[in-house]
Amino acid sequence: MSSILDSKSPEGPLADKWQNFKANEKLVNPANKRKFKVIVVGTGLAGASAAATLAELGYQVDAFTFHDSPRRAHSIAAQGGINAAKNYRGDGDSVNRLFYDTIKGGDFRSRESNVHRLAEVSVNIIDQMVAQGVPFAREYGGMLDNRSFGGAQVSRTFYARGQTGQQLLLGAYQQLARQVGQGGVRLFNRSELVDVVVIEGRAAGVVVRDLMTGELSSHSAHAVVLATGGYGNAFFLSTNAMACNVTAAWRAHKRGAFFANPCYTQIHPTCIPQSDDFQSKLTLMSESLRNDGRVWVPKVAGDNREPHLIPEDERDYYLERLYPSFGNLAPRDISSRAAKRAVDSGQGVGLKQNGVYLDFSEAIGRLGRDTVAERYGNLFDMYERITGENPYDVPMRIYPASHYTMGGLWVDYELMTTIPGLYAAGEANFSDHGANRLGASALMQGLSDGYFVLPYTISNYLSEWLNKSVPDTSHPEFAKVENEARDRYNRFASVGGTRSPDWFHRELGKIIWDYCGMERTEAGLEKALGEIPALYEEFKKDLRVTGGTDGLNQTLEKAGRVEDFFELGMLMCRDALDRKESCGGHFRAEYQTEEGEALRDDDNFAHVAAWENTGDPMAPNRHVEDLVYEEVHFQTRSYK
Amino acid sequence: MTNTLKNLTLKVWRQDGPNTSGSFETHTIEEITDEASFLEMIDILNERLIEDDKEAIVFDHDCREGICGTCSLMINGQAHGPERGTATCQLHMRKFSSGDTIVIEPWRASAFPIIRDLMVDRSSFDRIVEAGGYITAATGGAPDANLIPVPKPVSDAAMDAAQCIGCGACVAACPNGAANLFTAAKITHLNLLPQGQAERYSRAEDMVETMDSYFGSCTNHGECEAACPKEISIDVIALMNADYRKAKVQNRKQLSRT
């Protein structure tokens, strides 16, 4: 298999690559920047920071969000923190260590050069966010506080109570708002991307739908940035917000952008277990809780005594037992599978026996209730509101849920997709987390891409277009794409079947969760690849969308998003089937060690699988980018 | 313990657009478990409406974790419903009883025009932030983060204010439709921090005056604090007023020098 994918990693030793890139990239002089227009879709951490910074530099920026305000993006829900190799604790942290932890955490399936750059700029992110007024937690001397997080043996996580994502997003939103106020950015709210327009092989613009009027409109630009998040809602039940979807990335994929590693999905170990069949979403309890909470289940299956009636010697603190050096802080994929094994063996707790305990009684005894309240108070309150149980008195019940997707649009070192001029940033790309993301690294990557990478790399592309004309919206391709989008919405509205888009989404999610969730098998994936197309056929025949295509119609919006999840679901299963190894979040039951841990196959699968759309969602082309490690040596990931 | 609620009567506001008149539509929920969230109850009702070939009720919602601020709803006349310090999306049916009648309305404020049914337009909040709710710190030029020590009590107080989720409950609860709690929370967050000092007075003046151009005036009812899902203290309004007054003097002095 020959590779047509060029990662464009710069020359030189790993530690010098980013410096070398910056020294040699082509620049656009300040007076010329205003001649370029850049479209940024999505206003979460990556999108807002990119739009704000590009506008500060002088580019004309059009920013699109389907929310009513940029401040609503789901980056806001991140709780625990953001990593940075500041080594403020003097506990042995360094750029190299953060780099290595991220590569190892990703189970040796990420691109070395990208990850090293991420670790390098992590320190700038903290400086930048503090300067913007993000109220990170402080010590009494006024210096920044840190906490530790899963998958690391140093304390490098900066946090703002349990609302770090909120504070960082508001910081980036404020920078964006400043540019909107000053005219540097034109903001289009409640506008959803419905297609990407590619003319003569390069990204020429986008078609968006005004969610309030239903009107479709075309927008052209020199470059387009998609910062539209991940596809965790393919599972229906996930910790993602209700509106999170894959549409932007998927539309780009259908127009020629390769989609990388779709089977790399992260299941977060600490979410509140499902309580009912009509449940609309799952709520995450920050991983930081595992700093002080102890995970356990009853030793005997089916033991349904109240937790405080189960004596110490009849409890199995399985993470501490299996992974003594990391204990309750074992990485997400490992903790999640351990919880699944406990529940599958009948040791689950709660009415539905679908959870494990996360117990704070020891921490409350050691630190006092007040300290625990200061660290986790808002999370405890949230837990109580949802479950009606008070975690100061009874242990929390938790269970893994879909949370983050490491896969995404394939991008090179410059964050450009396989369509020239089309970039992907943040969770929407695949670049930095390999097969598993470490906690507190998503915020780091979003801000790194938006603040410190894209603004440098984009000029490398734009400089070639100086004083050359690019197609504007009068080009017939824009009208053609608009018509295709209109036909698509008309099609949804006119099926006249009996089932709502939500019904199909729920059914689809069940299939993907059962066969392409925490544990995958060849037989299961084959089965899913039979069931998903069948359900998709039913969707086409039996969908019911009430209300018309003109004006506000949330049911219609949902139908478009669900259709894209169908095609993505097929690709996720195909990718999982073809990756005949286990790594990180991708666990194939056929490939495991005697102890039940992931068994990688570095000889055959140390590569990125990047899928090319062929028009038939069941028959995409698989391309590979070999992962060449210059500094790091393959190791079996061990957290024992 | 899971319980089942029976026979709930919902009176839901339906309105086609900003310029049409609306009215209440009555629906009955025969049975629902108290584990359901309030919005999940509306989801179920919407599924039923689609089944009956009717249009689903339009409402804003997203994260359902109480942090994005997208959800709204006046529930029985209370912004975000009966549970203190809780956004609608985190409200659960265990706060209601069998046989209850629940009145569901959109935020009602002239600065928040109704878009459809229960959805309103809150972009005026964005205009206030655009006027000065930021610290000018262009990307790339920041000094090392620990060069700016911030005393813990100051940082904590700034964080208390910064928790605002921008939902608009304060405006909806206010008899005057004032946005003072929202604006003051943002001003306080930035004006308390050392990083925010350079623009302290221009920020106060610009944001307050933008706020005044959209919203009503504050007459110290305190309804905003009671409705705030993040329980932001009304004290921030006093801080904003003090900074605004000082700004009027200071900014004039600076102008006379130039």
Interface residues (C-beta under 8 A of the other chain):
Chain A: S49 A52 T53 E56 H67 D68 S69 P70 R71 R72 A73 H74 I76 A77 K86 Y88 N124 I126 D127 Q128 M129 V130 A131 Q132 G133 P135 F136 A137 R138 E139 Y140 G141 G142 M143 L144 A160 R161 Q163 G165 Q166 Q167 L170 Y173 Q174 Q175 A177 R178 V180 G181 L187 N189 M212 A241 M242 A243 S275 D276 F278 Q279 S280 K281 T283 L284 L351 D381 M382 R385 I386 G388 Y451 F452 P455 T498 S500 D502 W503 R544 T546 G547 G551 L552 N553 Q554 T555
Chain B: M1 T2 G17 T33 E35 A36 S37 L39 E40 D43 I44 E47 L49 I50 E51 D53 K54 E55 A56 V58 D60 H61 D62 C63 R64 E65 G66 I67 C68 G69 T70 E83 G85 T86 Q90 L91 H92 R94 I115 R116 M119 D121 R122 S123 F125 D126 V129 E130 A131 G132 G133 Y134 I135 T136 A137 A138 T139 G140 G141 A142 P143 D144 A145 N146 I148 P149 V150 P151 K152 S155 D156 A158 M159 A162 Q163 I165 G166 H189 L190 L193 Q195 G196
